[in-house]
Every structure is written in C-alpha cells, then in structure tokens.
Amino acid sequence: MDHDKAQYIKMTERPIGPLIGSLAIPTIISMLVTSIYNMADTFFVSKLGTSASGAVGIVFSLMAIIQAVGFTIGMGSGSWISRLLGQKKNQEANMVASSGFFLAIIIGAALTILGLGNLDELMRLLGASPTILPYARDYARYILLAAPVMSASFVLNNILRAEGKAQFAMVGISVGGVLNMGLDPLLIFVFKMGIAGAAIATALSQVVSFLILLAVFLRRRTIVNIRLDSISKKAGTYIQILVFGLPSLSRQGLASVSSILLNTGASVYGDAAVAAMAISGKIFFFIFSIILGVGQGYMPVLGYNYGARKFDRARKAFSFTLKVNTIFISLFALGGFFAAEALIRIFIAKDPEVVRIGSQAFRFSCMAMPLVSLGVVCNMTFQSIGKAWTATMLATLRQGFCLIPLILILPRFLGLSGIQLAQPLADLLTFLCCIPFTVHFFRLMDKEEKKTA
C-alpha cells in the first residue's frame, strides 16, 4: 500500500476520537510552545520596566497583523488542500500549496517594506505612548524584518496539518520556541541588547523554524509538494485561496484591530494599564491555544471526510471536538480565576498597579472562557467544509461585531473596567450567536447525506 493511500485510509476510517487526538496533540504542543515563547518575551522584557512591558503589547498587535497574513493564506490553502486530498486530487493540492507559499512570502515582504518605511507612525497607530515608543520601535524593527519568513512558516504549518502531518509542524515550531527562550536572556542581559535582544531572538527563532519546516517539504516527507513549476498562473487560484482564508483574515485581522483599540483605550489610564492588559492577554492566549490546537487537529479530519462524503464521521468529529474543548477550557478557567494574581506577579511583581489591573482583567476573562469553545469550533467547521462566507461571518462576530463596539462604548460608562470587561462580554455574545449555526451544521450534514444516498 503506497503512502498516499495509507494516509487517506487513516483520515477517513480510523475512529474519530483517536484520530483527532493524534493530530491535535502535536498541534497543541506547537501552540503551547508558541504561547510560552511569547510569554518568555513578556517575562524577560518586563525586567526592563513597565514601559518596556507595554511595548511588547504594542508590537504584539503588529505580530498579529503578520500572523493574519500567514493564517489567511495558510488556512485558506490548508482547508482547500484537505478537501482535495479527500477527493484524491493530489496534483491540484500541490498547485494550491505552491501558490499559497510564494504568495505569503511576497505579501510578507511588502509588510516589511511598508512597516520599516513608516515605523514611528505605525507604532503610534498601534497605541504606543511617548514613553513606550522608543521600546516599541526597537522591538518592531526586527519583527518586521522577519515578516516574510513568519508568514511563510504559517503556511507551511497549515499545509502539514491539512494533510495530517501535524508532528512535523510540531518539531519546527518547538525547536524555534526553545531556541527563542534560550536566546532571550542571553541577548537581553548578557549582551546588553535590551528589548532589541528579545526581538532578535524572536526573529532568529522564526527563521530556524521556517528552515526546518521547509526541509520537510524539500526532502519529500509529505504528500503535498511545493515546487516552482506548480505555481498557478491563474488569478482565480489566489482569489480562491484568499476567499477560503477570509475567516482567518477576519479572525486575525480584527484581533489586531481590537488589540490596537485595547492598547489605545488602556493607554488613557497609563503604562501600567497597557502592560497589565498585555500580560493578561498573553496568559489568556496560552489557555486559548489549547482549544485552537484541538480545533486545528479537527479541521483536516472534517475536511477529508467532507470531501470523501462521509457525513456521519463529520458529525461525530464536530461533537467530539466541542465536548473536549469545553471540558479543557472550563478546567483551566476555574484554576486561572483563583490563581489570577499569582499568574500576573510571575511577570511583573514589583508594580502593584499592573498586578491589580491585570488580575482583575484575567478573572473577568476566566468567567467567560468556557463559552469560547463553541465559537472556535463553529468557525473552523464552516471554513473546513468550504463555506467561506459563513465562516467569515462567524470569525467577524467575536472580534468585529461584538468586541470592537464594546471597546469603544463600555469605557465611556465604566472607565478602565469597561476595557477589562470588553472581551468577556464579546465571548458571551458570540456564544449565543453560534447556537443557531450549530443547528444549521447538523441540518446541512443531513441534507448532504440524503443527496449522496
């Protein structure tokens, strides 16, 4: 039995729970490593002072923009590839992968040029105060230089996950993450490079991850191949990749916008508020990355089986993923609520105002955290089965329709508490809106099943 056929059988016949688990565990490890080394930056930079900690939050918005490019192209390519592999159209999958990879490099390079040419203006736009600006500028410069590599790495990761090879993605990200955590203290303190050292550590680790991931493809360890002669010359291919990736663009792009608004809103209350919201957000993302990891293990399973017209397996995959994610995040939310102050103190114990603001914001987040799972699973479901516009609308719900208006409105009535409550309330509203979409998905599977019969 050849490798491609064995992979097809695995994805369409292996029991759903163990299959999603086998794909999710490497992805969860990858997501946790990414979160850990993001928090490592925050931890080590916080030793340079409150303004430096605030700069990490500012540049995190910039990184979210770069991630939005990578995830849009990566998830757009990946969701299409998994369906093509389910239909046994491997040559078309090669074309999508190659086109998406080179598109990410080109757009990443454009971000580098535009960002470096307008660096101070960009940092102010992202919410940097006059005291935070020098730190943000030093940090952002190196992140922008790495933008093409970062964008392309996200694409490679999502292609590997789409074909069910999440373990390779895990190795690439994990090696880069461990390297980053080792380089941070070395460059910041030993070589006296300050916040620029943290940025260089991040950029170098991204380059190493990229090279490891690219080597997997160059050594033909994958079903899908990336080749220059496979790049599509049709504009429609790129439009389709971007359309399938629209949910990710909405999710990540609006996350960037909301992060900018949170920074600018918090800056009214001083650098301590900006630093506190940045630290609270990093801890939340660490927990959130677990359900994202399970969800990304679920997406290729759903894509393969939907492409293979195995709708009963698609329904089981949805139910399994929702249950597992809800249990995981509820347990972490309970622990996080009671440990909030201790968690914030890990990063910046010497500033009591940061601890007070950050722990309160994180407790609010924990109260709504169990509701987040449904929104993530719904969004990933419709993206995986090619319902790009439905998935885009769902992605827009949390960060766009719900969060951004709340950030703009609540502080007028509640002050800083409004900034702290905006995300939890947005999660509650998103949960309520996703209930009818869950019902719609099961009805859609019933309808498709009747057509096949």
C-alpha positions, 0 to 999 in steps of 0.5 A: 500500500503506497503512502498516499493511500495509507494516509487517506485510509487513516483520515477517513476510517480510523475512529474519530476520537483517536484520530483527532487526538493524534493530530491535535496533540502535536498541534497543541504542543506547537501552540503551547510552545508558541504561547510560552515563547511569547510569554518568555518575551513578556517575562524577560522584557518586563525586567526592563520596566513597565514601559518596556512591558507595554511595548511588547503589547504594542508590537504584539498587535503588529505580530498579529497583523503578520500572523493574519497574513500567514493564517489567511493564506495558510488556512485558506490553502490548508482547508482547500488542500484537505478537501482535495486530498479527500477527493484524491486530487493530489496534483491540484493540492500541490498547485494550491500549496505552491501558490499559497507559499510564494504568495505569503512570502511576497505579501510578507515582504511588502509588510516589511517594506511598508512597516520599516518605511513608516515605523514611528507612525505605525507604532503610534497607530498601534497605541504606543505612548511617548514613553513606550515608543522608543521600546516599541520601535526597537522591538518592531524593527526586527519583527518586521524584518522577519515578516516574510519568513513568519508568514511563510512558516504559517503556511507551511504549518497549515499545509502539514496539518491539512494533510495530517502531518501535524508532528512535523509542524510540531518539531519546527515550531518547538525547536524555534520556541526553545531556541527563542527562550534560550536566546532571550536572556542571553541577548537581553542581559548578557549582551546588553541588547535590551528589548532589541535582544528579545526581538532578535531572538524572536526573529532568529527563532522564526527563521530556524523554524521556517528552515526546518519546516521547509526541509520537510517539504524539500526532502519529500516527507509529505504528500503535498509538494511545493515546487516552482513549476506548480505555481498557478498562473491563474488569478482565480487560484489566489482569489480562491485561496484568499476567499477560503482564508477570509475567516482567518483574515477576519479572525486575525485581522480584527484581533489586531484591530481590537488589540490596537483599540485595547492598547489605545483605550488602556493607554488613557489610564497609563503604562501600567494599564497597557502592560497589565492588559498585555500580560493578561492577554498573553496568559489568556492566549496560552489557555486559548491555544489549547482549544485552537490546537484541538480545533486545528487537529479537527479541521483536516479530519472534517475536511477529508471526510467532507470531501470523501462524503462521509457525513456521519464521521463529520458529525461525530468529529464536530461533537467530539471536538466541542465536548473536549474543548469545553471540558479543557477550557472550563478546567483551566478557567476555574484554576486561572480565576483563583490563581489570577494574581499569582499568574500576573506577579510571575511577570511583573511583581514589583508594580502593584498597579499592573498586578491589580489591573491585570488580575482583575482583567484575567478573572473577568476573562476566566468567567467567560472562557468556557463559552469560547469553545463553541465559537472556535469550533463553529468557525473552523467547521464552516471554513473546513467544509468550504463555506467561506462566507459563513465562516467569515461571518462567524470569525467577524462576530467575536472580534468585529461585531461584538468586541470592537463596539464594546471597546469603544462604548463600555469605557465611556460608562465604566472607565478602565473596567469597561476595557477589562470587561470588553472581551468577556462580554464579546465571548458571551455574545458570540456564544449565543450567536453560534447556537443557531449555526450549530443547528444549521451544521447538523441540518446541512450534514443531513441534507448532504447525506440524503443527496449522496444516498 
